Amino acid sequence: MNLTNRLRDVGLGFAVCLISAPIAIAVTIALLPFWSWVESMSEIESVGHSGPAEWCYLMSYIIILACIYLICWAIRSRANI
């Protein structure tokens, strides 16, 4: 793999991370009933007076990034067959 391909992949990864952030915020807010349920079941502070806790946003962000990574991995592995 040459330098140009590596730089392209790093730039693409950076762009995916930036684009995923607002999506994760929207998903976290949309899942507010789920976070309330998690709080009632586990007694871990998930929803406060100002909305979901920080860890809820982080969890949504990590899950979205993992899903995008798995989709890209599947597309690349099918293209190499």
Buried (B, 14 or more C-beta within 10 A) or exposed (E): EEEEEEEEEEEEBEEBEEEBEEBBBEBBBEBBEBBEEBBEEEEEEBBEEEEBBEEBBEBBBEEBBEEBEEEBEEEEEEEEE
